[in-house]
Amino acid sequence: MELEGSEREELTHALQGAFSSVEDLHRMVTVKCGRDLVPPVEREGVARARALVRTAEAEGWTDTLVRGAQAAAPGHPRLRRFLQTYFSSVQRSVSGSALARIVQASKQALTPEAWRDRLATLSRRVCRVELDGGRALGTGFLVAPDVVLTNSHVIEHRLVEALRVRFDLKVLPDRIAVHPGRVFAVTACLAQSPHSPADLMHPRPREATHDELDYAFLQIQDAPGEELLGARPRGFIPLPASPTPFIPGGLALVVQHPKGRPMQVALDTFQAVNRSHTRVTYCTNTHPGSSGSPCFTQDLELVALHHSGDPRPGHEAAEDDEGIPLEAIRASLSPGVLRRLGWD
């Protein structure tokens, strides 16, 4: 995975600090990465480290370099800080080959850097839905500064006052918490539609109706969408200005908290929309805990609310994952709720 501009500079200076001599850098690259240091050896100081990073990116072994540096100097403070940011980023779950495919398939003139920046912005608006005390229930995302959309079945049989949402959870692969995230209380459920009993059956005896859209709009205390992250507010994920068609074979991305774990991106293809337009299926690999996640096109346009995986026993890694088209949800809402969300 290529680095963002800020990550590139931080890795450069971290490598220079951790491996200041040619000998130390050479040992790390050859022993821990299995690579040759010839291109940057003639450079000095930061220039040498910068040339190494650029070489690794150009040849496609950036992740090998990062992990090799971690193995060689696990206790170096600046390298450790970089590793925390690098490994906890949701972008790490999108491979370089997948990113190239996304940019190539995009209808917009996107660069990999612009797409990654957009994903990073959107991921800050996705949260884990949980109970007071931290037990994970599912995923949700901001659709207004103080409103989170999730599935009805995620909060089924739960007291509203016991619900919480957690943003910015960051955990390293060794399960060390880098950032426990920010927790906000749920104050009310503004609108809700139940799931369909048919959703849990295979073969499915009937299609879900327009009264079975499995959504819940939760009002959140303190408007997390207005919280400043650096110089900008967190924001929310707006509804597209016009309906986005589902194209069979087109890319589908689900930004999720699978099994309550830190955020990941699942990527595969759309399959079909049912006749009543109440469900859309895709091959994207999700898990329990992913319910309530936003589903995007390759251009990162919000198109569906993810709500379930394959209902057949033994098919946890989905073959027929399913979401609720956003247009069906919008059409079911009252004028008052539409105004409240800014969707009117």
C-alpha positions in Angstrom: 0.0 0.0 0.0 1.4 3.4 -1.0 1.9 6.0 1.7 0.2 9.3 2.2 2.4 12.3 1.9 2.5 12.9 5.7 3.2 9.2 6.3 6.0 9.2 3.7 7.8 12.0 5.5 7.2 10.6 9.0 8.6 7.2 7.9 11.6 8.9 6.3 12.5 10.7 9.6 11.7 7.7 11.7 14.1 5.5 9.6 16.8 8.2 9.8 16.5 8.3 13.6 16.4 4.6 14.1 19.1 3.7 11.5 21.4 6.7 11.3 24.4 5.0 9.8 24.7 3.2 6.5 25.7 0.0 8.3 22.6 0.0 10.5 20.3 0.8 7.6 22.0 -1.8 5.4 21.7 -4.5 8.1 18.0 -3.8 8.6 17.2 -3.9 4.9 19.2 -6.9 4.0 18.5 -9.0 7.1 14.9 -8.0 8.0 13.6 -7.2 4.5 15.7 -9.5 2.3 16.4 -6.5 -0.1 19.5 -4.7 -1.5 20.4 -1.2 -0.3 22.4 -0.2 -3.3 20.2 2.7 -4.7 20.2 4.9 -1.6 23.7 4.1 -0.1 25.4 7.0 -1.7 23.0 9.5 -0.2 23.5 11.1 3.2 21.2 11.4 6.3 17.6 12.1 5.6 18.2 12.0 1.8 19.3 8.4 2.2 16.2 7.4 4.1 14.0 9.2 1.7 15.5 7.5 -1.3 15.0 4.1 0.4 11.3 4.9 1.0 10.8 6.0 -2.6 12.6 2.8 -3.9 10.4 0.6 -1.7 7.2 2.3 -2.9 8.3 2.1 -6.6 9.1 -1.6 -6.3 6.1 -2.5 -4.2 7.7 -3.5 -0.9 6.7 -0.6 1.4 5.0 -2.9 3.9 8.0 -5.2 4.0 10.2 -2.1 4.8 7.9 -1.0 7.6 7.7 -4.4 9.1 11.4 -4.9 8.8 12.1 -1.6 10.6 9.7 -2.6 13.3 11.5 -6.0 13.8 15.0 -4.3 13.8 14.2 -1.4 16.2 10.9 -2.1 18.0 11.7 0.3 20.8 12.6 3.4 18.9 10.1 6.2 19.9 9.6 7.9 16.6 9.4 4.7 14.6 6.9 3.3 17.2 4.7 6.4 16.7 4.8 6.0 13.0 3.9 2.3 13.3 0.9 3.1 15.5 -0.5 5.4 12.8 0.4 3.0 9.9 -1.0 -0.2 11.3 -4.1 1.3 12.8 -5.2 3.1 9.5 -8.2 1.7 7.8 -6.4 2.2 4.5 -4.1 -0.8 5.3 -7.0 -3.1 4.6 -7.1 -2.0 1.0 -4.2 -3.6 -1.0 -2.2 -1.8 -3.6 -3.7 -4.0 -6.3 -7.2 -3.4 -5.1 -6.6 0.4 -5.1 -5.3 0.3 -8.6 -8.4 -1.6 -9.7 -10.6 1.0 -7.9 -9.0 4.0 -9.6 -9.1 2.3 -13.0 -12.8 1.5 -12.6 -13.7 4.9 -11.2 -16.0 7.2 -13.2 -14.2 10.2 -11.7 -10.7 11.4 -12.4 -9.3 10.0 -9.1 -5.7 9.6 -8.1 -4.8 6.9 -5.5 -3.9 9.7 -3.1 -7.3 11.5 -3.5 -9.2 8.2 -3.1 -7.3 7.3 0.1 -7.9 10.8 1.5 -11.6 10.4 0.8 -11.7 7.0 2.5 -9.9 8.4 5.5 -12.4 11.2 5.8 -15.4 8.8 5.5 -13.9 6.3 8.0 -13.9 9.0 10.7 -17.7 9.1 10.4 -18.1 5.4 10.9 -18.6 4.1 14.5 -19.0 1.0 16.6 -22.5 0.6 18.2 -22.2 -0.8 21.6 -23.7 -1.1 25.1 -22.7 1.1 28.0 -19.7 -0.8 29.3 -18.2 -1.5 25.9 -19.9 -4.6 24.6 -20.0 -4.3 20.8 -23.3 -4.8 19.0 -22.6 -3.6 15.4 -21.6 -0.7 13.2 -23.1 2.6 12.4 -22.3 5.9 10.6 -23.2 9.5 10.8 -25.8 10.8 8.4 -26.2 14.1 10.1 -24.0 15.9 12.8 -26.0 14.2 15.6 -27.6 11.2 13.9 -26.2 7.7 13.3 -27.8 5.2 11.0 -27.5 1.5 11.9 -29.7 -1.7 11.6 -32.8 -2.2 13.6 -31.7 -5.7 14.5 -28.5 -4.3 16.0 -30.4 -2.5 18.8 -33.3 -4.9 19.0 -34.4 -5.5 22.6 -32.0 -2.9 23.9 -32.9 0.1 26.0 -32.0 3.3 24.1 -30.4 4.9 27.2 -28.0 1.9 27.4 -26.7 2.4 23.8 -23.4 4.1 22.9 -21.4 4.8 19.7 -17.6 4.8 19.6 -15.6 6.7 17.0 -11.8 6.6 16.3 -11.1 3.2 17.9 -7.4 2.4 17.0 -5.8 -1.0 17.9 -2.5 -2.4 16.6 -2.2 -6.0 15.3 -0.7 -7.0 18.7 -4.1 -5.8 20.3 -2.4 -2.8 22.0 -4.9 0.0 22.1 -3.4 3.1 20.4 -6.6 5.2 20.9 -9.7 3.9 22.8 -11.8 6.3 20.7 -14.5 8.7 21.7 -17.8 7.4 23.1 -21.1 9.3 22.8 -24.5 8.4 24.3 -27.6 7.7 22.3 -30.5 9.8 23.4 -33.4 8.7 21.1 -34.4 6.6 18.2 -35.8 9.0 15.5 -37.1 6.4 13.1 -37.0 2.6 12.8 -38.0 -0.2 10.5 -37.8 -3.9 11.5 -35.9 -6.6 9.7 -37.8 -9.3 7.8 -38.2 -12.8 9.2 -37.4 -14.0 5.6 -33.9 -12.5 5.9 -32.9 -15.4 8.1 -34.2 -18.1 5.8 -32.6 -20.0 3.0 -34.1 -20.5 0.5 -36.0 -17.2 1.1 -39.8 -17.8 1.0 -40.5 -14.1 -0.1 -38.9 -10.8 -0.6 -38.7 -8.2 2.2 -41.4 -5.6 2.0 -41.0 -1.8 2.2 -42.0 -2.0 5.8 -39.1 -4.3 6.6 -36.0 -2.2 5.8 -34.1 -3.0 9.0 -32.9 0.5 9.9 -32.7 2.7 13.0 -31.8 6.4 13.1 -30.2 7.1 16.4 -30.0 10.7 17.9 -26.5 11.1 19.4 -25.6 13.4 22.3 -23.2 16.3 21.7 -23.3 16.1 17.9 -20.0 14.1 17.1 -20.2 15.3 13.5 -19.4 18.8 14.8 -16.4 17.7 16.8 -13.1 19.1 15.5 -10.5 16.7 14.3 -7.5 18.9 13.7 -8.8 22.0 12.0 -11.9 20.4 10.5 -15.1 19.0 11.9 -15.7 15.2 11.7 -18.6 15.7 9.4 -21.1 13.1 8.3 -21.8 11.0 5.2 -24.4 12.7 3.0 -27.0 11.1 0.9 -26.0 11.3 -2.8 -27.8 14.1 -4.6 -29.3 11.6 -7.1 -29.8 7.8 -6.9 -26.8 5.7 -7.8 -27.5 2.6 -9.9 -26.2 -0.8 -8.8 -24.1 -2.3 -11.6 -23.7 -6.1 -11.4 -19.9 -6.7 -11.2 -19.3 -3.1 -10.0 -17.1 -2.7 -6.9 -18.8 -2.7 -3.5 -17.0 -1.5 -0.4 -18.2 -2.0 3.2 -16.5 0.0 5.9 -17.1 -2.1 9.0 -16.2 -3.1 12.6 -16.3 -6.9 12.1 -16.8 -8.8 15.3 -16.4 -5.5 17.1 -12.7 -5.2 16.0 -11.1 -2.1 14.7 -12.4 -0.8 11.4 -11.7 -2.6 8.2 -12.7 -2.3 4.5 -14.2 -5.3 2.8 -14.1 -5.1 -1.0 -15.8 -7.2 -3.7 -18.6 -6.8 -6.3 -22.3 -6.1 -6.5 -24.5 -8.9 -7.6 -28.2 -7.9 -8.0 -31.1 -5.9 -6.6 -34.3 -7.7 -5.8 -37.5 -7.0 -7.7 -39.0 -4.8 -4.9 -35.8 -2.9 -4.5 -35.7 -3.6 -0.8 -32.4 -5.6 -0.9 -29.1 -5.6 -2.8 -26.7 -8.4 -2.7 -22.9 -8.4 -3.1 -20.0 -10.8 -2.6 -18.1 -8.5 -0.1 -16.8 -10.5 2.8 -18.3 -9.3 6.1 -18.8 -10.8 9.6 -21.1 -10.5 12.6 -20.6 -7.0 13.9 -20.6 -5.5 10.4 -24.3 -5.0 10.5 -25.1 -1.3 10.1 -22.1 -0.5 8.0 -22.2 1.9 5.1 -21.8 0.3 1.6 -20.1 2.4 -1.1 -19.4 2.2 -4.8 -15.8 2.3 -6.0 -16.2 6.1 -6.2 -17.1 6.1 -2.4 -20.7 7.1 -3.0 -23.0 5.8 -0.3 -25.6 3.5 -1.8 -26.7 1.0 0.9 -26.9 0.1 4.5 -25.3 -3.3 5.1 -27.4 -5.6 7.2 -26.6 -9.3 6.9 -24.3 -12.0 5.6 -25.2 -15.3 4.0 -27.9 -16.8 6.2 -26.9 -20.4 5.6 -25.1 -22.3 8.4 -21.3 -22.4 7.8 -21.4 -19.4 5.5 -20.1 -16.7 7.8 -17.6 -15.5 5.2 -20.3 -14.3 2.8 -21.3 -15.5 -0.6 -24.5 -13.5 -0.6 -24.1 -10.5 1.7 -26.9 -8.1 1.6 -27.8 -4.4 2.1 -30.7 -2.1 2.1 -30.7 0.4 -0.8 -30.5 4.0 0.6 -33.2 5.1 -1.9 -35.7 2.6 -0.3 -34.9 3.9 3.2 -35.3 7.5 2.0 -38.7 6.8 0.4 -40.0 5.2 3.6 -39.2 8.2 5.9 -41.8 10.7 7.1 -41.4 14.4 5.9 -40.5 15.4 9.5 -37.6 12.9 9.6 -36.4 13.9 6.1 -36.3 17.5 7.2 -34.4 16.5 10.4 -31.8 14.7 8.3 -31.6 17.3 5.6 -32.8 14.7 3.0 -35.9 16.6 1.9 
